[in-house]
Amino acid sequence: MAASRPRGSGVAVATEPDDVPPPGHRPGGTCLSPEQSCFFFPIGYLLFSQLVLSYSPSSSYRPRVVDAELAELLAANGAVVIEGPKASGKTETARRKAASEVLLDVDVNAQQAATVDPSLILHGNRPRLIDEWQIRPAIWNHVRRAVDEHQEPGLFLLTGSAVPSDDVTRHTGAGRFGRLRMRPMTLSESGVSSRQISLAGLLGGDASQSADPGITVPDLIEEVVRGGWPGLRGLELPAATRAVRDYVDQIRRTDVSAVDGVRRDPERVRLVMQSIARNTATQASLTSIARDASGPDASVIDDTVGAYLDALSRLMIVEDQPAWSPHLRSTYQLRTAPTRHFVDPSLAVAALRATPETLLADLNTFGLLFESMVVRDLRVYGQAHDAQITHYRDSSGLEIDAIVSAGTGAWAALEVKLAAAPDVVDPAAANLVKFAERVDTSKRGEPAALAVIVGTGYGYVRADGVHVIPIGALAP
């Protein structure tokens, strides 16, 4: 899709094959020099962006789990930074609290003003929304100074879809900035879940009980392919699929280079993203990913994979699931490798160029993508309860897909299985009971719950005390 076009003939960004910083490059900048090689955004990506921009909070806004957290942070801090991947709904969520706004990613005049004097774009009714602030990182210190001068909460909302280099925010803003992480929508936020079972109730010791939400495996496949992107909810599935594919294409061609000013080979990025997609919900090492991404025409080394993963992480496109480190009664050694995930499983589907038909024919692969979707939802639900989502693996090979550790000290262990049949749920439940016996509960406390998250069926508690919870019934 790369092409050389004259300046001013369309939307273009700089790209070159070498992994070196271009002279005078500013992270997040567009192609403004005739000496640079440029290419145009794919049609589907532009559609993706337009859908996000036209997503009206007054008519189409679906309440988000983070809404309450945002209100709390805004009441306690001079500024709140909302971070998350592009198109996850940050702008619309912030708009519901903002009294004025400036959209740096589309307002060229505002970009120029911020280059001359960043304080110029701070003027406006407050809370003042500054969207995609990282495009002009100098804004950070001007906001910090304004917060110091006014000494009151609720002055600014900053949204960002990339993490700037550390030196940009060396003045951390402690006591001035609250931080909020947003991710794509969960099944509950999308209106798919019946919301009959809550994570809060699970952590509080409530018994799980729900009717069958009526979600089928093909329904789940559609949710994974479409993803939790708010702007794509109203599209037919083929159009949504195209939009996410072009989003992934834009990431590899431009965004991974723009995030830190290091030019990266789009083809190598494609291969690495495909490898991450193939290794979704596994503890694949850098070496494994590099080996999987290498081919007869392209060799990828561990350091390259590490650099690409770092860039994708700063774009909030990948989000590894760290390992849990409990006290154990046994002598088994804990494994610390993270579990690999994209922030939304639709990105893995797009990287693999999979379709509903190919996923239905390969339920082993879809099972891993389903697990990734469950982890996405757990992260969003868990954040509402100050909970972290980790995983467990020890030297005996015992694995637990997700550990939910709340700020109160309560914790729950969850296995994820696409099928709800007894021959699948029974071994998963036995695995959970075995795991719980290994945890030194005198130091960590008894688990609030052991649960198997399944794709279909009813919610109930088994005779052994293990909960069975359909993902289509789960809520915060």
N, C-alpha and C positions, 0 to 999 in steps of 0.2 A: 504494500500500500504506500511505500515511501515514494515521494516524487518531489522534484524541484519545481517550485512555483515562484513567480515574481512577487515581490513584497506588495502587500495590500490586496492580494487577490483572494484571500480567504483566511480561515483560521489555521495557523501553522505554528509548529514548535520545532526547536532545534533537535537534531539527532545525528549522531555519527557513531561508527562502529567501535571506536577505541574507548577503553575504560579509563579516560584521563579527563581532568577538568578542563573545559574550554576556556580560553583567555577571556577574562572579564565576565564570566558567566555568573548570573545571580540565580540561586535556587528558586524554582517556581516561575522564572521569567519565560516570556514567549520569544519567538524568533523575530528579532527586530533588526538583524544585520543582514545585508545582502550577501555577505561572505558565508553565512551559515547555510547548511543543507536543511531543508524543511520538508514537512509532510503534513497532510491534512487529516483532521480527526475523522474516523470512520462515521458513516451515516448513522449507524446504530448507536454509537457513543453520543453523537449530537442529540439523537432522539432521547436517549437516556437522560442527558443533561436537561433538555427542554422539559421533559416530564417532571423532573425534580423541581425546576424553577417555576413551573406552572401549577405545582401541587398546592392548592389553596387551603390555608388553615381554617378559613371560615366555612368552607363547604365540604372539605374532604378529610380534614385532619382526624386521624385516629389517635386517641389518647395513648401515650407512651408510658412505660414503666418509670422512666426517669423524670417524668413531669414533676412528681412530688419532690424528688431529690433536688431538681433545679430550683424549685421555689425555696427550699430550705437553704441552699447555698447562696442564692441571690439575697436572701434576708440577712445573711451573716457575713458576706464579703463585698468589698467594693467592686470586684470584677469576678466573673465566672468564665472559665475557659471550657468550652464544650468540644471534645475531641472525638473523632471517629472517621471511618472511611467516607470517601465521597459518596453522595447519594443515600446516606443512611438516615436522613431526615433531620440533621442538626439545625439547618436554617429555619425550617418550619417550626420546630420545637422552640427555638429561641425567639422567633417572631411572636409567639403567643405571650411572651413576657416583655418584649421590646417596645419602646415608644418611638424609636426612629432607627434607621439602619443605613449601612453602606455596604455594598456587595463588591468586594475588591476583585473577585474573579471575573466579573463582567463589566465593571465600571472603569473604563480606561482613564477617565478624568480623575477619578478618585485615586487610582494608582499613581498618576503623575503628581497629584497633590501630596500624596504620602511620601513620594520620593523627595520632593522639595522640602516639605515640613510635615512630618507625621502628625503633629498636633492638630493640623487643619481638619482632619477627618474625625476628630473626637467631638466636634461641636454638633449638638443636636439634642433633642429631647431624650431624657434618660428614663429607663435603661437604654443605652445606645448600643445597637448590634453592629459589630464589625465582623463581617463574614469573610472567611478564609484570610485571616489576619497574617498568616505566615508568608503570604506573597510579599509583604513588606515587613520583615521581622523587626525593624526599628520601632514599629508601633508599640511593641511590648513595653519598653521602658517609658514611653510617653504615657501609656495607660497607667503604669505603676506610679508615675509622678502625679498624675491627675488624682488617683485614688488617695495618695498621701496628702494632697492639698485639700481635698474635700472632706476626708475623714467621715464618710457615710457609706452605707451598704447600697447595693443595687445600682451602681453607676454604669457598668459596661458588661456586655456579653460578647465574648470572642469565640468564634467557631473556627476550627482548623481541621484539615484532612491530611496533614503531614506534621511530623515532629521536626522542628528546626534543629540545627546543630546546637550543641550544648552551650556554646559561647553566646548565642543569641539571647538566651534566657538565663544568663549567669546571675542576674538579679532575680532570684527565684520567685519573688512575690509572696513569700511566706507572710501570712496574716493579711494579705491583700487580695490574693487570687484563690478562688475555689476551683477545683477541677472536676469535670464530669465526663465520664466515658459513655459514648453512645455506640450502639451496634445496630445492624439491620434488625428489622422487626421479628419478634417471636411469633409463634402460632397463636398465642393469646392476643397479642397486639393486632395481628392480621385478621382477627375475628374467626379463626379456624377452631380454636380450642373452646370446649364447653366450660372451662374454668371451674370444674367441680372439685378439683383437688389443688390445694395450694402448697407451695414450698414452705411458706411460713407455718402452715399447719403441720406439715411433715416434720419440720425442725422442732415444733412444739409438742410432738408426741401424739398428734391426732391420728385416728384410723383413716386410712384411705378408702373411699367408696365413691364410685361413679358408674353411671350407665355407660353403655357402649356409645362413644361419640359418633359412630358411624363412618369413621374415616377408613378408607381402604388403602392397600399398598399403592395402587395407581394414583390415589389422591396424594399420598405422601411423596411419591416420585415427582408429581407436579409441583409440590411445595418446595422440594429441594432444587428442582431445575429453575423455577422462577426466583427463588430466594426471598429474603425479607426486605427487599428494596421498596420503599413506600410508593415511588412513582411508577412502579411496574404492576401494581395490584390490579389495575383495570384493563391491562392489555391481554389480548389473546396470547396463549403460551408461545407460539412460534415467534411473535414479535418480541416478547420478553426474553426469549432465548437469544435472539439476535442481539438485543441490546446488551445483555450481560457478556456475550462473546466479544462484542466490540469494546466494552469496558475493559475486559482483560487484555485485549489487543492494545488499547491505549496505555494501560499500565506498563506493559513490556516495552512499548516503543518510546514512551516519553516520561511517564511519571517516575520510574525508578532512576532515571538520570536527573530529572528536575529536583528531586528531593534533597540531593546534596551536591549537585553540580558535577557529578562524575558520570561521564558518558559510558554507557554499558551496551554491549551488543544485544540488540533485541532478540536475535535468534537464540543466543545462549539463555537469555531470560525466559524465553518461551519454553525451552527444554527443562529448565529448573522448575518453572511453575507446573509443567506437566508432571514432573517427577514428584513434586510435593502433592499434587492432586492424586497421583497413584498411591502415594504413601499416607493419605489422609487417615487420621485416627490410628496411626502407628507411631512407634518410637524410632523412626528411621534416623540414622546418624548422617552427619554431613558427608561422610565417605560413601554411604549407601546412596544418598541422593545424587552425589556427583557421578557415581558409577552408572546409575540408572539414567542420568541425563546425558551421558556421553554417547556418541555414536560415531560412525565411520567418518562423518564430515565435521564433527565438532567434539572436542575434548573439554571436559569441565573438571576443575580441580576443587579440592575441599575449600580452599581459601575463597575461591570465586563463589561457591555456594554460600559460604558464611557471609560474604559481602552482600550478595543478592538478598539473602534472608533478612539481613539487617535493614536494607533499604525497604523491602516489602513490609517489615515490621514498623518502620517509621511512617510508612503510608497507612498503617493499620489495616493492611490487606491480609497478612498472616498473623495468627495469634496462638502461639504455642501454649499447651496446657502443662504447667509444671508438675513435678512429682511431689507427693505428700511425704512428710517425714515424721511419722508418729513414733512414740516409744513402743517397742515390741517386747513381748514376753519371750519370743524365740530368738535364736542366734542367726536367723536369716539376714542377709545383707540387702539393704534397700537399693533399688536402682533409681538413678536420678535423671535419666534421659527424659526430655519432654515429649509429649504427644503432639504430633503435627496437625494443625488445622488452619484452613483459611477462616477469615472472620465470618464468612457465610459459605455454606456448601455449594451454592450456585456458582461460585468462582471456580471451584474444583471441577464441576460439571462442564463449565465453559472451557477451561483449560484442556480438558480431555476431549472436548467437542462431542460429548455424550448426548444422547437423546432419551426421551421417555421410553422409547422402544428398546434401545440397547441396555438401559438400566433394568428394565423389567426382565430382560433375557439374562441378566447377570446380577442376581440378587446378592451375591457375595460382595461385589463392589458397592452395590447400593446400600448394603448393610453398614458399611463403613461411613458412607456419606450420611446415612440416617443418624449414626452415632454423632457425627460432627454437627448435625442440626440440633440434636438434643443438647450437646455441650454449648452451642450458641445460646439456646433458650435458657439453660441453667445459668449461664454467665449473666444474662440480663436479669433473670429472676433473683439470682443470688446477690447481685449488686444492691438490690433494694433492701437487703438484710445484712449489708456489710459482710457478705460471705465470699470466700474464694473458692474457685473450682479447680481441683487438682486431680491427679490420678495416682494409683498405687501399683507398684510392681516390685517383687523381691527376687532373690536369687533362686528360689524354688520354682519360679515361673508363675506364681500366683499373681493375678492381675485384677484390679478393680477399675472400671472405666471412669468413674467420677466420684470424688469425695467433696462434699459440700461442707465447708468449715465456716460457721457464722461468727460474727464478732462477739456474740454472747458466750462462745465456747461450745455451743451445740454443734454436733456434726452428724452427717448421714453418709452412708456408702451406697452407691448406685451402680448397678450393671445395666447395660443398654442392649436390648435385643429387638430386632425387627419383628420376629414372630412371637406370638403369645401362646403357642402350643405348649402343653405340659413337658414334652421332651426337650424343649428349649428353656423354659422357665425353671424347671426343677434343678438342672445343673447350675444355673446362674444363682438360684437361691442358696444352694449348697455352698457355692463359692463364697457368697457373702457371709454365711454363718462361719465358715472356716476362717475367713479373714478377720471377722470380729473377735474370734478366739485368740488371734495372734496379737491384737492390740493390747497394750498394757493400760487397761481402763482405770487403774489406780492413779495414773498420771494424766491420762487423756479424757477420762470419763466414758461412760457408756454411750454407744451411738443412740441418737434420737430416733433413727430409723435405718433399716436396711431395705432397699427397694430395687425392683427390676422395672426399668422403664421400657415399655413395649410399644409397638407401632399401632396395634389394633386391640379391640376387645374391651372388657370391663375393668374397672378399678376395684381392688379388694385387698384384704389382708389374709395371707395364708395361715394355715394351722401352725407353722413354724415361726410366725411373727413377721415374715418378710412381706412387704407391700408389693403389689403388682399395679403399676400405674400406666395407663395409656398416655402417650405424649399429647394426644388430642384432648385430654382432660386437665392438663397441668396449667397452673397459673402462678403468679408470684406469691 
